Amino acid sequence: MMKSAIVLLFVCLGIFQCFAAPPTEEDGVLVLTKDNFDETVNNADLILVEFYAPWCGHCKSLAPEYAKAAKDLKARTPPILLAKVDATVEDTVASRFGVRGYPTLKVMRKGVASDYKGPREHKGIVSYMIKQEGPSAKAIDSSDQFNEITSKNLKDVVVVGFFPSKSGSGYNSFMDAANALREDFSFYIVTDQSIVASAQQKEGIVLFSAFASPITYSGSGSVADWVWDASVPLTGEITKDNAARYKKKNLPILKAFIDVDWASNAKRTNYYLNRLKKVAENAIFKNKLLFAIANKKDFGDELTRFGLAGQDPLIAIDDLPKSQKYRFTEEFSVKNVEQFGQDYLDGKLKSYIKSEKQPATNDASVKVVVGETFKDIVMDPTKNVMIEFYAPWCGHCKKLEPKYNELGDKFKESDNVVIAKMDATANDSPHGKYQAKGYPTIFFAPANDKENPVQYSGEREVDAMYKWIKERSQVPKAKKDEL
């Protein structure tokens, strides 16, 4: 009897699962919950899912554009579906996909998610999603085509899967990576055994690059992670299109800014590239420092950030993990560049910090921080410091200014709380954990715990900020404490 009851229970649960309520629609957008999410996205060849919060202003602005796109895409043949999830209610679903802000949009193919990187208005959404149709890995149908795609004239990375049977775990892993990374890399697939043999390859995955020998996937770890890692050569060219790969690699980069011109002056471009390669051959730099040429015309913003100007090449080390910059000031030669890299690894170089002049007096209720005084003020272990990174032209910053000044007044006579601000367009923050990604960005640097700043994301009102700071620091009652 007991065994029969257990079997009946599982049958009932299976029936319930099979007949879970299908998603409803709002303005053409599917409304997903934890009960119908997996069934919906796992059965969809292509679907766009928005994770939103009802109170989010950006979500409210997106809603009418998203609905218009949903109706247009649903009318196509075959249709492309758009869906949404209230992440404040279905938090378990949202957490599975790393949702930390709203709205977050994910493109999904049979349940495999990738980031949506397109516009957030009606026509842009429609255009972007139409481009997502079709195979993420294009077929290679001849040896000539294969040779052309992977030739020495290749200017970027291509990933080729050799799978004559189009089956098995390796093939499935390759296709999952192709679906997830189709916006970032070009994927191709070879199924003809004669082309596989002609290419002198075996079943598996190979990454071809303009700046390194082909790299074969070992079968260990995620294919997507391997592609990101293998796509960055020890020495190559960093561009606006592939900069995200270098950032994801998260290693310092020695950059030579030159006039890159592969079309009419490839000899000169290769001259600098090959000399960087000679430096990179030194084993001391392996897994510690990358090398790259970069087009001065495309990276003028970085040259300004490094304080570099003059004749080719302009060389600097961009320490991405620590947000530090180091400038090369010697005559260009393989020996001197190698020594520059060695001195960096040995900690002998002084980082370059863009900084305004220190103010003559700094006794206002909101302390002015510049690049050169950041360490002394913000990193003072005896003080709890709230610092605002602002831009002079930023409307939100201007709106915040009187409230922030009032906040400073409330803590002016405090012994251990400092309210500060820094013009992030004219000064560098010399610490990797204190970086503005928008304006204003506000960090709280606790006393005796400067390595773990807390970003303030609450209401930008005096009372709210004051109470928030008091909760995170032992604050003696100030004379102006009126709350």
C-alpha positions in Angstrom: 0.0 0.0 0.0 2.7 2.4 1.0 4.6 1.8 -2.3 1.4 2.3 -4.3 0.7 5.6 -2.5 4.2 6.9 -3.2 3.9 6.0 -6.9 0.5 7.7 -7.0 2.0 10.8 -5.4 4.8 11.1 -8.0 2.3 10.6 -10.8 0.1 13.4 -9.4 3.1 15.6 -9.1 4.1 14.9 -12.6 0.6 15.6 -13.9 0.6 18.9 -11.9 4.0 19.8 -13.5 2.8 19.0 -17.0 -0.3 21.0 -16.6 1.2 24.0 -14.8 -0.7 27.1 -15.7 0.6 28.6 -19.0 1.9 32.2 -18.8 -0.6 35.0 -19.1 0.0 38.1 -21.4 0.2 41.8 -20.7 0.3 44.0 -23.8 1.8 41.0 -25.8 4.4 40.3 -23.2 4.4 36.9 -21.5 4.3 37.1 -17.7 6.5 34.4 -16.2 6.6 33.0 -12.6 8.6 30.4 -10.9 5.9 27.9 -11.9 6.0 28.4 -15.6 9.4 30.0 -16.2 11.5 26.9 -16.9 8.9 25.2 -19.1 8.5 28.4 -21.2 12.2 29.3 -21.7 13.4 25.7 -22.1 11.0 25.1 -25.0 11.7 28.4 -26.8 14.3 28.6 -29.6 14.6 32.3 -28.9 13.0 34.5 -26.2 13.9 37.8 -24.6 13.2 38.0 -20.8 13.1 41.2 -18.8 13.7 41.0 -15.0 12.0 44.1 -13.6 10.9 45.8 -10.3 7.5 47.6 -10.3 9.0 50.6 -8.6 11.9 51.0 -10.9 11.8 54.2 -13.0 13.9 52.7 -15.8 11.6 49.7 -16.0 8.6 52.0 -16.2 10.2 53.9 -19.1 11.1 50.6 -20.9 7.6 49.1 -20.5 5.8 50.8 -23.4 8.7 50.3 -25.8 9.0 46.6 -24.7 5.3 46.1 -25.3 5.4 47.6 -28.8 8.4 45.4 -29.7 6.6 42.3 -28.3 3.6 42.9 -30.5 5.8 43.4 -33.6 8.0 40.3 -33.0 5.0 38.1 -32.1 3.5 38.9 -35.5 6.5 37.6 -37.4 6.9 34.1 -38.9 8.3 32.4 -36.9 7.4 34.7 -33.9 10.0 35.8 -31.4 8.6 36.0 -27.9 9.2 38.6 -25.2 8.6 37.9 -21.6 9.0 39.6 -18.2 9.6 38.5 -14.6 8.8 40.6 -11.5 12.1 40.0 -9.8 10.9 41.4 -6.5 8.3 38.5 -6.4 10.2 35.8 -8.2 13.5 36.4 -6.5 14.6 32.8 -6.7 14.4 32.9 -10.5 16.1 36.3 -10.7 19.0 35.1 -8.4 19.6 32.1 -10.7 20.6 34.6 -13.5 22.6 37.0 -11.3 20.1 39.8 -11.5 21.4 42.7 -9.4 19.8 45.7 -11.1 16.7 46.6 -13.0 15.8 46.2 -15.7 18.0 43.2 -16.6 17.4 41.6 -20.0 18.5 38.2 -21.0 18.4 36.5 -24.4 17.5 32.8 -24.0 17.8 29.9 -26.3 16.4 26.6 -24.9 17.0 28.0 -21.4 20.6 29.0 -22.0 20.9 32.7 -21.2 23.2 35.5 -22.6 23.2 39.2 -21.9 21.0 41.4 -24.0 23.3 44.2 -25.4 21.0 46.1 -27.7 19.0 49.3 -27.5 16.1 49.8 -25.2 13.5 51.3 -27.5 10.9 49.7 -29.7 12.6 49.6 -33.1 16.0 48.9 -31.6 14.7 45.9 -29.7 13.0 44.5 -32.8 16.1 44.9 -34.9 18.4 43.4 -32.3 16.2 40.3 -31.7 15.8 39.6 -35.5 19.6 39.5 -35.7 19.6 36.9 -33.0 17.7 34.5 -35.3 19.5 31.7 -37.2 22.4 29.6 -36.2 25.0 31.0 -33.8 27.7 28.9 -35.5 27.9 29.3 -39.3 28.6 26.2 -41.4 31.9 25.8 -43.3 31.1 23.9 -46.5 34.5 23.7 -48.2 38.3 23.6 -47.5 38.7 26.8 -49.4 36.1 28.5 -47.2 37.9 27.1 -44.1 41.3 28.4 -45.3 39.8 31.8 -46.0 38.2 32.2 -42.6 41.3 31.0 -40.7 43.9 32.6 -42.9 46.9 34.6 -41.8 45.1 37.7 -42.9 42.6 37.1 -40.1 42.1 40.3 -38.1 40.2 38.9 -35.2 39.4 35.7 -33.4 37.2 32.9 -34.8 36.2 29.7 -33.0 35.7 26.6 -35.1 34.0 23.4 -33.9 34.9 20.2 -35.7 31.9 17.9 -35.1 31.1 15.5 -38.1 28.3 13.8 -36.1 26.7 17.0 -34.7 26.1 15.2 -31.4 27.7 14.4 -28.0 28.6 16.5 -25.0 31.4 18.3 -26.8 29.1 19.4 -29.6 26.4 20.5 -27.1 29.0 22.5 -25.0 30.2 24.2 -28.2 26.7 25.2 -29.3 25.9 26.5 -25.8 29.0 28.7 -25.9 28.2 29.9 -29.5 24.7 30.9 -28.4 25.9 32.7 -25.3 28.8 34.5 -27.0 27.5 35.2 -30.5 27.6 38.9 -29.9 31.3 38.8 -28.9 32.9 36.2 -31.2 32.5 34.5 -34.6 31.7 30.8 -34.4 31.8 28.3 -37.2 31.2 24.6 -37.4 32.7 21.9 -39.7 30.7 18.7 -40.1 32.2 17.4 -43.4 34.8 14.7 -42.4 36.9 15.5 -45.5 37.2 19.2 -44.5 38.2 18.1 -41.0 40.9 15.9 -42.4 42.1 18.6 -44.9 42.4 21.0 -42.0 44.5 18.4 -40.1 42.1 18.6 -37.2 40.4 16.2 -34.9 36.9 16.4 -33.4 36.9 19.3 -31.0 37.1 23.1 -30.7 39.9 25.3 -32.0 40.4 29.1 -31.6 42.2 30.8 -34.5 43.7 34.3 -33.9 45.7 36.8 -36.0 48.3 37.1 -33.3 48.9 33.6 -32.0 49.0 30.0 -33.1 45.7 28.0 -33.1 44.6 26.9 -29.6 42.7 23.7 -29.0 40.2 23.4 -26.2 41.4 20.8 -23.7 37.9 19.7 -22.6 38.5 21.1 -19.1 36.2 23.8 -17.8 33.5 25.9 -19.5 33.9 26.4 -23.2 32.7 30.0 -22.9 35.3 30.8 -20.2 38.0 29.1 -22.3 37.1 31.3 -25.3 37.3 34.5 -23.3 40.7 33.4 -21.9 42.2 32.1 -25.1 41.0 35.1 -27.2 43.6 37.4 -25.6 47.1 36.7 -26.9 50.3 37.5 -25.0 51.0 40.2 -27.6 48.3 41.6 -29.9 46.3 44.6 -30.9 43.7 46.0 -28.4 40.8 47.7 -30.1 37.5 49.3 -29.0 35.8 46.1 -30.2 37.9 43.6 -28.2 38.7 45.8 -25.1 36.1 43.8 -23.1 38.2 40.7 -23.6 41.3 42.3 -22.1 39.3 43.6 -19.2 37.8 40.2 -18.6 41.3 38.7 -18.7 42.1 41.1 -15.7 45.8 41.3 -16.2 47.9 44.5 -16.5 48.6 45.5 -20.1 51.7 47.2 -21.5 50.3 49.3 -24.3 52.2 51.0 -27.2 49.9 53.7 -28.6 50.8 54.2 -32.3 49.2 55.1 -35.6 48.0 51.6 -36.4 47.6 51.3 -40.2 47.3 47.7 -41.5 46.1 48.9 -44.9 48.8 51.3 -46.1 51.6 51.0 -43.6 51.6 47.4 -42.2 55.4 47.3 -42.2 55.6 50.1 -39.6 52.7 48.7 -37.5 54.4 45.3 -37.5 57.7 46.9 -36.5 56.3 48.0 -33.1 54.2 44.8 -32.7 57.3 42.6 -33.3 59.4 44.5 -30.8 56.7 44.1 -28.2 56.7 40.3 -29.0 60.5 40.2 -28.3 59.9 41.8 -24.9 57.0 39.4 -24.2 59.2 36.4 -24.9 60.9 36.9 -21.5 59.4 34.2 -19.2 59.1 36.7 -16.3 56.1 38.3 -17.9 54.1 35.1 -18.4 50.7 35.3 -16.8 51.7 38.6 -15.2 51.7 41.1 -18.0 50.1 41.4 -21.4 51.4 43.4 -24.4 49.4 45.2 -27.1 49.6 47.9 -29.7 46.7 50.4 -29.7 45.6 52.9 -32.3 46.2 56.5 -31.0 43.2 57.7 -33.0 40.9 55.3 -31.3 42.2 55.7 -27.8 42.6 59.5 -27.4 40.6 59.3 -24.2 43.1 56.9 -22.7 46.1 59.1 -23.8 44.5 61.9 -21.9 43.9 59.7 -18.9 47.6 58.6 -19.0 48.8 62.2 -19.6 50.6 61.1 -22.7 51.3 63.2 -25.8 54.0 63.3 -28.5 55.5 61.0 -31.1 55.1 57.3 -31.6 55.2 55.2 -29.6 53.6 56.3 -26.4 53.9 53.6 -23.9 52.2 52.9 -20.6 51.2 50.0 -18.3 47.5 49.9 -17.6 47.1 47.9 -14.3 43.4 47.1 -14.7 43.1 45.0 -11.5 44.4 47.9 -9.3 43.3 50.9 -11.5 46.9 52.1 -11.6 48.8 53.7 -14.5 52.5 53.8 -15.2 54.2 55.9 -17.9 57.3 54.9 -19.9 59.6 57.9 -20.3 62.8 56.4 -21.8 63.8 56.1 -25.5 62.0 53.3 -27.2 64.0 50.0 -27.5 63.4 46.4 -26.7 65.9 46.6 -23.8 64.3 49.7 -22.3 60.7 48.5 -22.6 61.8 45.2 -21.1 63.3 47.0 -18.2 60.2 49.1 -17.8 58.2 45.9 -17.5 60.7 44.4 -15.1 60.6 47.5 -12.9 56.8 47.4 -12.8 56.8 43.7 -11.6 59.5 44.6 -9.0 57.3 47.5 -7.7 59.9 50.1 -8.5 57.6 52.4 -10.6 55.6 55.3 -9.2 52.0 55.3 -10.6 50.7 58.2 -12.5 47.8 60.0 -10.9 45.9 62.7 -12.7 45.3 65.4 -10.2 44.2 69.0 -9.8 46.2 71.2 -7.6 45.4 70.9 -3.9 43.1 73.6 -2.6 44.8 76.4 -0.7 42.4 75.9 2.1 40.1 72.9 2.8 38.0 73.8 5.8 34.5 73.7 4.2 32.0 71.2 5.6 32.5 69.1 2.4 36.2 68.4 1.9 37.6 68.7 -1.6 39.7 65.6 -2.6 42.1 65.6 -5.6 44.1 62.7 -6.9 47.2 63.6 -4.8 45.2 63.9 -1.6 42.9 60.8 -2.0 45.2 58.6 0.1 45.6 61.1 2.9 41.8 62.0 3.2 39.8 59.0 2.0 42.2 56.3 3.2 42.8 57.8 6.6 42.1 54.7 8.9 40.8 56.9 11.8 38.0 58.5 9.8 34.7 57.3 8.3 34.6 59.0 5.0 31.7 59.5 2.6 33.0 60.6 -0.8 31.0 61.7 -3.8 32.6 61.3 -7.3 30.9 63.9 -9.5 31.2 65.6 -12.9 30.8 69.3 -13.2 28.4 69.0 -16.1 26.2 66.3 -14.4 22.6 67.4 -13.8 22.1 64.9 -11.0 25.3 66.1 -9.3 24.1 69.7 -9.4 20.8 68.7 -7.9 22.5 66.8 -5.1 25.0 69.6 -4.3 22.9 71.6 -1.8 21.8 68.5 0.0 25.3 67.1 0.2 26.5 70.5 1.5 23.8 70.3 4.2 25.0 66.8 5.0 28.5 68.1 5.4 27.2 70.8 7.8 25.7 68.1 10.0 29.0 66.3 10.4 31.3 69.3 10.3 32.1 69.1 14.1 32.3 65.3 14.1 35.6 63.8 15.2 35.5 60.7 13.0 33.2 61.4 10.0 34.3 63.2 6.9 32.1 64.2 4.0 34.1 64.7 0.9 33.8 65.1 -2.9 36.1 64.7 -5.9 35.7 65.9 -9.5 36.2 62.5 -11.2 36.7 64.0 -14.6 39.8 66.0 -13.5 41.2 63.5 -10.9 42.1 59.9 -10.7 41.1 57.6 -7.8 44.2 55.6 -7.1 42.4 52.7 -5.6 40.6 50.0 -7.7 37.6 49.7 -5.3 36.8 53.4 -5.5 35.9 53.9 -9.1 33.0 55.9 -10.5 30.9 54.1 -13.2 28.4 57.0 -13.4 27.8 60.3 -11.8 27.3 60.9 -9.0 28.8 57.8 -7.4 29.0 57.8 -3.6 31.2 55.5 -1.5 31.4 55.2 2.3 34.9 54.3 3.4 34.7 52.9 7.0 37.4 53.6 9.5 39.9 50.8 9.8 38.3 49.0 6.8 39.3 51.0 3.8 39.6 47.9 1.5 35.8 47.3 1.8 34.0 50.5 0.8 30.2 50.5 0.6 28.5 52.2 -2.3 25.6 54.3 -1.2 22.4 53.5 -3.2 19.7 54.9 -1.0 17.6 58.1 -1.2 19.6 61.2 -1.9 18.0 63.2 0.9 19.8 64.7 3.8 17.9 62.7 6.5 18.4 59.4 4.7 22.1 59.8 4.1 22.7 61.1 7.7 20.9 58.1 9.3 22.7 55.7 6.9 26.1 57.0 7.9 25.3 56.9 11.6 24.3 53.3 11.3 27.7 52.5 9.9 30.0 54.5 12.1 30.3 55.3 15.7 29.5 59.0 15.6 29.7 61.2 18.6 26.6 63.4 18.9 27.4 66.5 16.9 26.3 70.0 17.9 24.2 70.2 14.8 22.6 66.8 15.3 18.9 67.8 15.0 17.5 64.5 13.9 
